[in-house]
Amino acid sequence: MGYDIERFVGYVNEGLLCCVCRDVLEDPLQAPCEHAFCSSCIHGWLVHHHNCPEDRQLLDITLLRPLFRYMRNDLSRLQIRCRNRDQGCEMVCSLESVDRHERECEYGLVACTNTGCPMQVERRTLEAHLSVCEFRSRECPNGCGYTILSCDDTQHSCVAELRTELELLRSEMICKVEEVRHEMESRLDSQRRHMVQKESLLKNEVEELKGQLSRVMSDVRALMGAERLHRQELEQAELEKRELLELLKSLQKEGRAPPTPPPHPVVPDGLRKAGSARSLALDCIKRKSREVTVI
C-alpha cells in the first residue's frame, strides 16, 4: 500500500500515484509500459494476474525495474504530514525524510517497556507512564533482595519467596550431587577394572618369577652337590698322595725301593677316572716293591 494522498500538502502529479491502490507510490517499481506501482501492490497483483493492471499488457515480475530518476526526485520532494497528526503532531517534511521523523516523533505510539504491560503510549508520555505502570519492577523494601512488580506488592512475602528459592537451590544441589556421585562411581568402576587387570598381570609375573626362582634354586643345589663331590675327590686324592709318599719313604729307608720319582700332580677328571688312576698307580708301586723284596 502507498502513502495516503490526503496526507500530502499541495499538488501531487498523477504519474506519482500507484496504478493499483491509487495512493502515492511507496517503494516504487515500473513496468516496461512505464506504469508505476507500489512494490507490495504489484507483487500481490501478479500472484493472480499476468498483465499490467493499467493497460492489460503482458507483464512478468522479472520485467519490473526501479522508477526513473526524475520521478524518484519528484517523489522525494513531495511534502507530507506526519502520520501522528491526529495525536497532535503538526510536522510537515519531505517524503524522503518522513520515515526518520516518524521513528523519533514524540507523538508516536510506543509499547511500554515493562514486561507484561500491554499498553501503548505516546513517546513523550512514556516516562510518566513507566512511573505509574502496574508492571514496573522494584527491589523489595523489606530487604529480601527480590525484584517485585507493583501489582504484586501486596501479595509479596519475603519468607515465602526465600523458602521457594531455598527449595529450588536444594533441588539443584541434589541434582548436582547425583551427577557428581554418578561420575565418581563411573571413575571408581573404571579404576577398579584397571586394578583388577593390573593385579592379574602382576600375579602372572609373580608366578613366572617363582618358576624362574625354582629353576635357579635347583641349578644352585646341583652346583653345590657338584662342588661337594669335587671337594671329596680332592680330599681323596690328597689322602692317596700322602699314602704313596709315606710308602715310598718307607721303601727308601729299607733300601729296596728305587729313587723316588718326582711326584706328578694328580688332576681329577671325574670321580671314577681319578679313583681308577690312583688305584692303578698304587698297584704298580706295590708290584715293584714286591719284586724288589724277592730279589
Sine and cosine of phi, psi and omega as CSV:
sin_phi,cos_phi,sin_psi,cos_psi,sin_omega,cos_omega
0.00,0.00,0.57,-0.82,-0.02,-1.00
-1.00,-0.01,-0.16,-0.99,0.04,-1.00
-0.99,0.16,0.67,-0.74,0.02,-1.00
-0.88,0.47,0.81,-0.58,-0.08,-1.00
-0.90,0.43,-0.38,0.93,-0.02,-1.00
-0.94,0.34,-0.30,0.95,-0.02,-1.00
-0.99,0.17,-0.22,0.98,-0.12,-0.99
-1.00,0.01,0.56,-0.83,0.03,-1.00
-0.98,-0.18,0.82,-0.57,0.01,-1.00
1.00,-0.02,-0.14,-0.99,-0.09,-1.00
-0.98,0.17,0.64,-0.77,0.06,-1.00
-0.89,-0.46,0.83,-0.55,-0.01,-1.00
-0.87,0.49,0.65,-0.76,0.01,-1.00
-0.87,0.50,-0.52,0.85,-0.02,-1.00
-0.94,0.33,-0.19,0.98,0.01,-1.00
-0.99,-0.15,0.20,0.98,0.04,-1.00
-0.98,-0.19,0.60,-0.80,0.02,-1.00
-0.94,0.34,0.69,-0.72,-0.02,-1.00
-0.97,0.25,-0.13,0.99,0.00,-1.00
-0.98,-0.21,-0.84,0.54,-0.07,-1.00
-1.00,-0.05,-0.22,0.98,0.01,-1.00
0.89,0.45,0.36,0.93,0.14,-0.99
-0.97,-0.23,0.14,-0.99,0.00,-1.00
-0.92,0.40,0.66,-0.75,-0.12,-0.99
-0.84,0.55,0.68,-0.73,0.10,-0.99
-0.79,-0.61,0.83,-0.56,-0.08,-1.00
0.77,0.64,0.89,0.45,-0.22,-0.98
-0.97,0.24,0.48,-0.88,0.15,-0.99
-0.73,-0.69,0.41,-0.91,-0.10,-1.00
-0.78,-0.63,0.66,-0.75,0.04,-1.00
-1.00,0.05,0.27,-0.96,0.06,-1.00
-0.85,0.53,-0.42,0.91,0.03,-1.00
-0.99,0.13,0.11,0.99,0.08,-1.00
0.96,0.30,0.22,0.97,0.14,-0.99
-0.99,0.11,0.64,-0.77,-0.09,-1.00
-0.94,-0.33,0.51,-0.86,-0.04,-1.00
-0.59,-0.81,0.39,-0.92,0.22,-0.97
-0.94,0.35,0.57,-0.82,-0.05,-1.00
-0.85,0.52,-0.73,0.69,-0.02,-1.00
-0.92,0.39,-0.57,0.82,-0.02,-1.00
-0.92,0.39,-0.75,0.67,-0.07,-1.00
-0.94,0.33,-0.55,0.83,0.04,-1.00
-0.92,0.39,-0.65,0.76,0.06,-1.00
-0.91,0.41,-0.59,0.80,0.02,-1.00
-0.91,0.42,-0.70,0.72,-0.09,-1.00
-0.96,0.28,-0.15,0.99,0.11,-0.99
-0.91,0.41,-0.58,0.81,-0.06,-1.00
-0.92,-0.38,-0.18,0.98,-0.03,-1.00
-0.77,-0.64,0.29,-0.96,0.00,-1.00
-0.76,-0.65,0.53,0.85,-0.01,-1.00
-0.56,-0.83,0.20,-0.98,0.01,-1.00
-0.95,0.31,0.74,-0.67,-0.01,-1.00
-0.93,0.36,-0.19,0.98,-0.04,-1.00
-0.99,-0.11,-0.79,0.62,-0.06,-1.00
-0.89,-0.45,0.08,1.00,0.09,-1.00
0.91,0.42,0.32,0.95,0.09,-1.00
-0.97,0.26,0.47,-0.88,0.00,-1.00
-0.85,0.53,0.69,-0.73,-0.06,-1.00
-0.55,-0.83,0.74,-0.67,0.06,-1.00
-0.87,-0.49,0.48,-0.88,-0.08,-1.00
-0.88,0.47,-0.45,0.90,-0.01,-1.00
-0.96,0.29,-0.25,0.97,-0.03,-1.00
-1.00,0.02,-0.14,0.99,-0.03,-1.00
-0.95,0.32,0.64,-0.76,-0.06,-1.00
-0.72,-0.69,0.32,-0.95,0.08,-1.00
-0.89,0.46,0.35,-0.93,-0.02,-1.00
-0.92,0.39,0.49,-0.87,0.07,-1.00
-0.82,0.57,0.49,-0.87,-0.06,-1.00
-0.88,0.48,-0.70,0.71,-0.05,-1.00
-0.90,0.43,-0.54,0.84,0.04,-1.00
-0.95,0.31,-0.60,0.80,0.05,-1.00
-0.90,0.43,-0.63,0.78,0.02,-1.00
-0.91,0.41,-0.69,0.73,0.04,-1.00
-0.88,0.47,-0.62,0.78,-0.01,-1.00
-0.92,0.39,-0.66,0.75,-0.03,-1.00
-0.92,0.39,-0.47,0.88,-0.06,-1.00
-0.99,0.11,-0.15,0.99,0.01,-1.00
-0.88,0.47,0.62,-0.78,0.01,-1.00
-1.00,-0.09,0.80,-0.60,-0.08,-1.00
-0.76,-0.65,0.57,-0.82,0.03,-1.00
-0.99,0.12,0.45,-0.89,0.04,-1.00
-0.90,0.44,0.60,-0.80,0.00,-1.00
-0.94,0.33,-0.21,0.98,0.04,-1.00
-1.00,-0.04,0.42,0.91,-0.03,-1.00
-0.87,0.49,-0.63,0.78,-0.03,-1.00
-0.92,0.40,-0.40,0.91,0.04,-1.00
-1.00,0.07,-0.12,0.99,0.06,-1.00
0.85,-0.53,-0.09,1.00,0.00,-1.00
-0.98,0.21,0.80,-0.61,0.00,-1.00
-0.94,-0.34,0.35,0.94,-0.03,-1.00
-0.94,0.34,0.74,-0.67,0.13,-0.99
-0.83,-0.55,0.81,-0.58,-0.04,-1.00
-0.58,-0.81,0.12,-0.99,0.02,-1.00
-0.94,0.35,0.40,-0.92,-0.05,-1.00
-0.89,0.46,-0.55,0.83,-0.05,-1.00
-0.94,0.33,-0.33,0.94,-0.03,-1.00
-0.94,-0.35,0.01,1.00,-0.08,-1.00
-0.92,0.38,-0.58,0.82,-0.01,-1.00
-0.90,0.44,-0.68,0.73,0.01,-1.00
-0.89,0.46,-0.65,0.76,0.01,-1.00
-0.91,0.42,-0.70,0.71,-0.08,-1.00
-0.93,0.37,-0.45,0.89,0.07,-1.00
-0.93,0.36,-0.41,0.91,-0.04,-1.00
-0.91,-0.41,0.05,1.00,-0.09,-1.00
-0.89,0.46,0.75,-0.67,-0.03,-1.00
-0.93,0.36,-0.33,0.94,-0.02,-1.00
-1.00,-0.09,-0.01,1.00,0.00,-1.00
-0.95,0.30,0.55,-0.83,0.01,-1.00
-0.99,0.13,0.74,-0.67,0.04,-1.00
-0.76,-0.65,0.46,-0.89,0.01,-1.00
-0.98,0.18,0.55,-0.84,0.07,-1.00
-0.89,0.46,0.66,-0.75,-0.06,-1.00
-0.99,0.14,-0.12,0.99,0.03,-1.00
-0.98,0.22,0.76,-0.65,-0.02,-1.00
-0.88,0.48,0.78,-0.62,0.04,-1.00
1.00,-0.10,-0.23,0.97,-0.03,-1.00
-0.99,0.11,0.82,-0.58,-0.03,-1.00
-1.00,0.01,0.00,1.00,-0.13,-0.99
-0.96,0.29,0.56,-0.83,0.19,-0.98
-0.86,-0.52,0.80,-0.60,-0.05,-1.00
-0.77,-0.64,0.27,-0.96,0.07,-1.00
-0.91,0.40,0.56,-0.83,-0.05,-1.00
-0.83,0.56,-0.59,0.80,-0.05,-1.00
-0.95,0.31,-0.31,0.95,0.00,-1.00
-0.95,-0.30,0.16,0.99,-0.08,-1.00
-0.89,0.45,-0.69,0.72,-0.04,-1.00
-0.89,0.45,-0.66,0.75,0.03,-1.00
-0.89,0.45,-0.64,0.77,0.02,-1.00
-0.91,0.41,-0.66,0.75,-0.02,-1.00
-0.88,0.48,-0.51,0.86,-0.03,-1.00
-0.96,0.30,-0.35,0.94,-0.01,-1.00
-0.88,-0.48,0.03,1.00,-0.05,-1.00
-0.89,0.46,0.71,-0.71,0.01,-1.00
-0.93,0.37,-0.31,0.95,-0.04,-1.00
-0.99,-0.16,0.15,0.99,0.05,-1.00
-0.95,0.33,0.51,-0.86,-0.04,-1.00
-0.92,-0.39,0.47,-0.88,0.05,-1.00
-0.44,-0.90,0.30,-0.95,-0.02,-1.00
-0.98,0.21,0.62,-0.78,-0.03,-1.00
-0.86,0.52,0.79,-0.61,-0.02,-1.00
-0.96,0.29,-0.20,0.98,-0.03,-1.00
-1.00,0.08,-0.07,1.00,0.12,-0.99
0.99,-0.11,0.13,0.99,0.01,-1.00
-0.97,0.23,-0.27,0.96,0.06,-1.00
1.00,0.02,-0.01,1.00,-0.02,-1.00
-0.99,0.13,0.52,-0.86,0.11,-0.99
-1.00,-0.07,0.83,-0.56,-0.07,-1.00
-0.84,-0.55,0.41,-0.91,0.06,-1.00
-1.00,0.05,0.47,-0.88,0.00,-1.00
-0.88,0.48,-0.60,0.80,-0.01,-1.00
-0.94,0.34,-0.35,0.94,0.00,-1.00
-0.98,-0.19,0.15,0.99,-0.10,-1.00
-0.87,0.49,-0.68,0.74,-0.05,-1.00
-0.96,0.29,-0.39,0.92,-0.04,-1.00
-1.00,-0.09,-0.08,1.00,-0.06,-1.00
-0.97,0.25,0.74,-0.68,0.06,-1.00
-0.78,-0.62,0.89,-0.45,-0.04,-1.00
-0.86,0.50,-0.69,0.73,-0.03,-1.00
-0.89,0.46,-0.71,0.71,-0.01,-1.00
-0.91,0.42,-0.67,0.74,0.00,-1.00
-0.90,0.44,-0.70,0.71,0.01,-1.00
-0.92,0.40,-0.60,0.80,0.03,-1.00
-0.91,0.42,-0.66,0.76,0.04,-1.00
-0.89,0.46,-0.69,0.72,0.02,-1.00
-0.90,0.44,-0.62,0.78,0.02,-1.00
-0.89,0.45,-0.68,0.74,0.03,-1.00
-0.90,0.43,-0.63,0.78,0.03,-1.00
-0.90,0.44,-0.70,0.71,0.03,-1.00
-0.90,0.44,-0.62,0.79,0.02,-1.00
-0.90,0.44,-0.67,0.74,0.02,-1.00
-0.89,0.46,-0.69,0.72,0.03,-1.00
-0.89,0.45,-0.64,0.77,0.01,-1.00
-0.91,0.42,-0.65,0.76,0.03,-1.00
-0.89,0.46,-0.67,0.74,0.03,-1.00
-0.88,0.47,-0.70,0.72,0.01,-1.00
-0.90,0.43,-0.65,0.76,0.02,-1.00
-0.89,0.46,-0.66,0.75,0.03,-1.00
-0.90,0.44,-0.66,0.75,0.03,-1.00
-0.89,0.47,-0.70,0.71,0.01,-1.00
-0.90,0.43,-0.64,0.77,0.00,-1.00
-0.89,0.45,-0.72,0.69,0.03,-1.00
-0.87,0.49,-0.65,0.76,0.01,-1.00
-0.90,0.43,-0.68,0.74,0.01,-1.00
-0.91,0.41,-0.65,0.76,0.04,-1.00
-0.89,0.45,-0.65,0.76,0.03,-1.00
-0.89,0.45,-0.68,0.73,0.03,-1.00
-0.90,0.43,-0.67,0.74,0.00,-1.00
-0.90,0.44,-0.66,0.75,0.04,-1.00
-0.88,0.47,-0.68,0.74,0.03,-1.00
-0.89,0.46,-0.70,0.71,0.02,-1.00
-0.91,0.41,-0.61,0.79,0.01,-1.00
-0.89,0.46,-0.71,0.71,0.03,-1.00
-0.88,0.47,-0.64,0.77,0.02,-1.00
-0.90,0.44,-0.67,0.75,-0.01,-1.00
-0.92,0.39,-0.61,0.79,0.04,-1.00
-0.89,0.46,-0.70,0.71,0.03,-1.00
-0.88,0.47,-0.68,0.73,0.00,-1.00
-0.91,0.40,-0.63,0.78,0.03,-1.00
-0.89,0.46,-0.66,0.75,0.03,-1.00
-0.89,0.46,-0.68,0.73,0.03,-1.00
-0.90,0.44,-0.66,0.75,0.00,-1.00
-0.91,0.41,-0.63,0.78,0.04,-1.00
-0.88,0.47,-0.68,0.73,0.03,-1.00
-0.88,0.47,-0.66,0.75,0.02,-1.00
-0.91,0.42,-0.64,0.77,0.02,-1.00
-0.90,0.44,-0.69,0.72,0.03,-1.00
-0.88,0.47,-0.64,0.77,0.03,-1.00
-0.90,0.43,-0.66,0.75,0.04,-1.00
-0.91,0.42,-0.60,0.80,0.06,-1.00
-0.89,0.46,-0.67,0.74,0.04,-1.00
-0.89,0.46,-0.69,0.72,0.04,-1.00
-0.89,0.46,-0.66,0.75,0.02,-1.00
-0.90,0.44,-0.64,0.76,0.04,-1.00
-0.88,0.47,-0.67,0.74,0.03,-1.00
-0.91,0.41,-0.64,0.77,0.02,-1.00
-0.90,0.43,-0.69,0.73,0.02,-1.00
-0.89,0.46,-0.63,0.78,0.05,-1.00
-0.89,0.45,-0.67,0.74,0.04,-1.00
-0.90,0.43,-0.62,0.78,0.01,-1.00
-0.90,0.43,-0.69,0.72,0.02,-1.00
-0.88,0.47,-0.64,0.77,0.03,-1.00
-0.90,0.44,-0.68,0.74,0.02,-1.00
-0.91,0.42,-0.63,0.78,0.03,-1.00
-0.91,0.41,-0.64,0.77,0.06,-1.00
-0.89,0.46,-0.68,0.73,0.02,-1.00
-0.90,0.43,-0.60,0.80,0.03,-1.00
-0.91,0.42,-0.69,0.72,0.04,-1.00
-0.88,0.48,-0.68,0.73,0.01,-1.00
-0.89,0.46,-0.64,0.77,0.02,-1.00
-0.89,0.45,-0.66,0.75,0.02,-1.00
-0.91,0.41,-0.65,0.76,0.05,-1.00
-0.87,0.49,-0.67,0.74,0.02,-1.00
-0.88,0.47,-0.67,0.74,0.02,-1.00
-0.90,0.44,-0.67,0.75,0.03,-1.00
-0.90,0.44,-0.67,0.74,0.02,-1.00
-0.90,0.44,-0.67,0.74,0.01,-1.00
-0.90,0.43,-0.64,0.77,0.02,-1.00
-0.91,0.42,-0.64,0.77,0.03,-1.00
-0.90,0.44,-0.72,0.69,0.01,-1.00
-0.90,0.43,-0.59,0.81,0.04,-1.00
-0.88,0.47,-0.69,0.72,0.02,-1.00
-0.90,0.43,-0.63,0.77,0.02,-1.00
-0.88,0.47,-0.70,0.71,0.01,-1.00
-0.88,0.47,-0.69,0.73,0.00,-1.00
-0.90,0.44,-0.66,0.75,0.04,-1.00
-0.90,0.44,-0.66,0.75,0.01,-1.00
-0.89,0.45,-0.68,0.73,0.01,-1.00
-0.90,0.43,-0.65,0.76,0.02,-1.00
-0.89,0.46,-0.67,0.74,0.00,-1.00
-0.90,0.43,-0.61,0.79,0.02,-1.00
-0.93,0.37,-0.62,0.78,0.03,-1.00
-0.91,0.41,-0.59,0.81,0.04,-1.00
-0.91,0.41,-0.59,0.81,0.01,-1.00
-0.98,0.20,-0.20,0.98,0.02,-1.00
0.97,0.23,0.33,0.94,-0.04,-1.00
-0.93,-0.36,-0.06,1.00,-0.08,-1.00
-0.96,-0.29,0.59,-0.80,0.06,-1.00
-0.91,0.41,0.28,-0.96,0.01,-1.00
-0.79,0.61,0.58,-0.82,-0.05,-1.00
-0.94,0.35,0.88,-0.47,0.04,-1.00
-0.95,0.32,0.49,-0.87,0.02,-1.00
-0.86,0.51,0.72,-0.69,-0.03,-1.00
-0.90,0.43,0.67,-0.74,0.06,-1.00
-0.99,-0.14,0.73,-0.68,0.03,-1.00
-0.91,0.41,0.69,-0.72,0.00,-1.00
-0.99,-0.15,0.89,-0.45,0.01,-1.00
-0.97,-0.25,0.92,-0.38,-0.05,-1.00
-0.93,0.36,0.71,-0.71,0.07,-1.00
-0.83,-0.56,0.92,0.40,-0.08,-1.00
1.00,-0.02,0.40,-0.91,-0.10,-1.00
-0.91,0.41,-0.70,0.72,-0.06,-1.00
-0.94,0.33,-0.70,0.71,-0.03,-1.00
-0.90,0.43,-0.71,0.70,-0.02,-1.00
-0.90,0.44,-0.70,0.71,-0.02,-1.00
-0.89,0.46,-0.68,0.73,-0.02,-1.00
-0.92,0.39,-0.61,0.79,0.01,-1.00
-0.91,0.42,-0.68,0.73,0.00,-1.00
-0.92,0.38,-0.63,0.77,0.02,-1.00
-0.89,0.45,-0.65,0.76,0.01,-1.00
-0.90,0.44,-0.65,0.76,0.02,-1.00
-0.90,0.43,-0.67,0.74,0.03,-1.00
-0.88,0.47,-0.69,0.72,0.02,-1.00
-0.88,0.47,-0.64,0.77,0.00,-1.00
-0.90,0.43,-0.69,0.72,-0.02,-1.00
-0.91,0.41,-0.66,0.75,0.00,-1.00
-0.90,0.44,-0.64,0.77,0.01,-1.00
-0.89,0.45,-0.69,0.73,0.02,-1.00
-0.89,0.46,-0.62,0.78,0.01,-1.00
-0.90,0.44,-0.63,0.78,0.00,-1.00
-0.93,0.36,-0.62,0.78,0.02,-1.00
-0.89,0.46,-0.66,0.75,0.00,-1.00
-0.89,0.45,-0.66,0.75,-0.03,-1.00
-0.90,0.44,-0.65,0.76,0.00,-1.00
-0.90,0.44,-0.67,0.74,0.00,-1.00
-0.90,0.44,0.00,0.00,0.00,0.00
